[in-house]
Amino acid sequence: MSIKPVAGAVALALTFVTAMPAAAAESTTANLGVTAVVADTCILTAGTALAFATINTTQASNETVPGLVTVVCTATRPGITVTLGSGENASGGKRQMESTGGDMLPYDIFTDSGHSSAVAVDGKLYDGAVNAAIPVALPVYGQIPAGNYNAGAYTDTILVTLSY
């Protein structure tokens, strides 16, 4: 038995196997469409209420507190208007809180902490532009005028309106 012819046949077979390209995996591509619609809208929140501290009824008080109204729109708008209503207990153009006993406690709302720019009943809190997706924070400052008031828990609710 001769080893040379078998060795030659094996060498020849190895040459064909190593010379053949490896089987390539096939691939194909496709495009996946992606769409969305962002509604053209604005959102108004009155997130921080005006919550006055306890008032000492034996002496005049001049309480001040901050609150916050926020507007965010999905599109830039050259002009929006935010107004503050009269509240549920206004009388003679003056906002008032009412106690559970029916007593009234007057208060004012301002756009500045120095209380120099009052927001009238049904008056404008803001009149201006908004940029898309950037919240506009509108601080509001409440103030109870100096005076003596009956003891009680007082409340009111003001309608905040956004026009755009």
C-alpha positions as CSV (number, residue, x, y, z in Angstrom):
1,M,0.0,0.0,0.0
2,S,1.4,3.3,-1.1
3,I,0.9,6.5,1.0
4,K,1.9,8.9,-1.7
5,P,-1.2,8.7,-3.9
6,V,-3.5,9.1,-0.8
7,A,-1.5,12.0,0.5
8,G,-1.7,13.7,-2.9
9,A,-5.5,13.2,-3.1
10,V,-6.0,14.7,0.3
11,A,-3.8,17.6,-0.6
12,L,-5.8,18.2,-3.8
13,A,-9.1,18.0,-1.9
14,L,-7.9,20.5,0.7
15,T,-6.9,22.9,-2.1
16,F,-10.5,22.8,-3.5
17,V,-12.1,23.2,0.0
18,T,-9.9,26.2,1.0
19,A,-10.1,27.8,-2.4
20,M,-13.9,27.8,-2.4
21,P,-15.5,31.0,-1.0
22,A,-17.6,30.6,2.2
23,A,-21.3,30.7,1.7
24,A,-22.4,34.4,2.1
25,A,-25.5,35.3,4.1
26,E,-28.1,37.1,2.1
27,S,-29.6,40.5,3.3
28,T,-32.2,42.9,2.1
29,T,-33.4,46.3,3.4
30,A,-36.7,48.2,3.6
31,N,-37.7,51.6,4.9
32,L,-40.0,51.9,8.0
33,G,-42.0,55.1,7.9
34,V,-42.5,57.0,11.2
35,T,-45.1,59.7,11.6
36,A,-46.6,61.8,14.4
37,V,-49.0,64.7,14.7
38,V,-48.5,67.2,17.5
39,A,-51.7,69.0,18.3
40,D,-51.6,72.8,18.0
41,T,-52.7,73.7,21.5
42,C,-51.8,75.5,24.6
43,I,-52.0,74.3,28.2
44,L,-52.8,76.5,31.1
45,T,-52.1,75.5,34.7
46,A,-52.7,77.4,38.0
47,G,-50.3,75.2,39.9
48,T,-49.6,77.3,43.0
49,A,-52.6,78.7,44.8
50,L,-52.6,81.9,46.8
51,A,-52.6,80.7,50.3
52,F,-52.5,83.4,52.9
53,A,-50.9,83.0,56.3
54,T,-53.1,83.2,59.4
55,I,-54.2,86.7,60.0
56,N,-54.1,88.2,63.5
57,T,-57.6,89.8,64.0
58,T,-56.4,92.0,66.9
59,Q,-54.3,94.2,64.6
60,A,-54.2,95.4,61.1
61,S,-52.5,93.0,58.7
62,N,-50.9,93.3,55.3
63,E,-50.3,89.8,54.3
64,T,-48.6,89.0,50.9
65,V,-48.1,85.6,49.2
66,P,-46.9,84.4,45.8
67,G,-48.8,82.1,43.4
68,L,-48.1,80.8,39.9
69,V,-49.9,80.4,36.6
70,T,-48.1,78.7,33.8
71,V,-48.8,78.6,30.0
72,V,-47.1,76.3,27.5
73,C,-48.0,76.1,23.8
74,T,-46.9,73.6,21.1
75,A,-46.4,76.3,18.6
76,T,-44.9,79.8,18.8
77,R,-47.7,82.4,19.1
78,P,-47.2,86.1,18.7
79,G,-49.9,86.9,21.1
80,I,-51.8,85.2,23.9
81,T,-53.9,86.7,26.7
82,V,-54.3,85.4,30.2
83,T,-57.0,87.0,32.3
84,L,-58.1,86.6,35.9
85,G,-61.8,86.5,36.7
86,S,-63.6,88.2,39.5
87,G,-63.9,85.2,41.8
88,E,-67.0,83.8,43.3
89,N,-67.6,86.6,45.8
90,A,-66.6,89.9,44.1
91,S,-68.5,93.0,44.9
92,G,-68.1,96.5,43.5
93,G,-65.1,95.5,41.4
94,K,-63.3,94.0,44.5
95,R,-62.4,90.4,45.0
96,Q,-63.4,88.9,48.3
97,M,-63.0,85.5,50.0
98,E,-66.0,84.2,52.0
99,S,-65.9,82.4,55.3
100,T,-68.1,79.5,56.2
101,G,-70.1,81.9,58.3
102,G,-70.7,84.3,55.4
103,D,-68.1,87.0,56.3
104,M,-66.1,88.6,53.6
105,L,-62.3,89.2,53.4
106,P,-61.1,91.5,50.6
107,Y,-57.9,90.8,48.7
108,D,-56.0,92.0,45.7
109,I,-53.9,90.3,43.0
110,F,-50.7,91.8,41.6
111,T,-48.2,90.9,38.8
112,D,-45.3,92.0,40.9
113,S,-44.0,91.4,44.4
114,G,-43.9,95.1,45.1
115,H,-47.7,95.3,44.7
116,S,-47.6,98.2,42.2
117,S,-49.3,96.5,39.3
118,A,-52.8,95.2,40.3
119,V,-54.8,92.8,38.1
120,A,-58.3,94.2,38.0
121,V,-61.4,92.0,38.1
122,D,-61.5,90.3,34.7
123,G,-58.2,92.0,34.0
124,K,-55.2,90.9,32.1
125,L,-52.4,89.0,33.9
126,Y,-50.4,88.6,30.7
127,D,-50.6,89.8,27.1
128,G,-47.7,88.8,24.9
129,A,-45.9,86.1,22.9
130,V,-45.0,82.5,23.7
131,N,-42.3,80.3,22.1
132,A,-43.1,76.7,21.2
133,A,-42.7,74.2,24.1
134,I,-41.2,76.8,26.4
135,P,-43.3,77.4,29.5
136,V,-44.2,81.0,30.4
137,A,-44.3,81.3,34.2
138,L,-46.6,84.1,35.4
139,P,-46.2,84.8,39.1
140,V,-49.2,86.3,40.9
141,Y,-49.0,88.0,44.3
142,G,-51.9,88.3,46.6
143,Q,-52.4,90.9,49.3
144,I,-55.0,91.4,52.0
145,P,-55.4,95.1,52.8
146,A,-54.8,96.3,56.3
147,G,-57.9,95.9,58.4
148,N,-59.6,93.9,61.1
149,Y,-61.6,90.9,60.0
150,N,-63.9,88.3,61.6
151,A,-62.3,85.0,62.6
152,G,-62.9,82.1,60.2
153,A,-61.6,80.1,57.3
154,Y,-62.0,82.1,54.0
155,T,-61.9,80.8,50.4
156,D,-62.5,82.0,46.9
157,T,-61.9,80.6,43.4
158,I,-60.8,82.7,40.4
159,L,-61.3,81.6,36.9
160,V,-58.1,81.9,34.9
161,T,-58.7,82.2,31.1
162,L,-56.2,81.7,28.3
163,S,-57.1,83.2,24.9
164,Y,-54.9,82.4,21.8
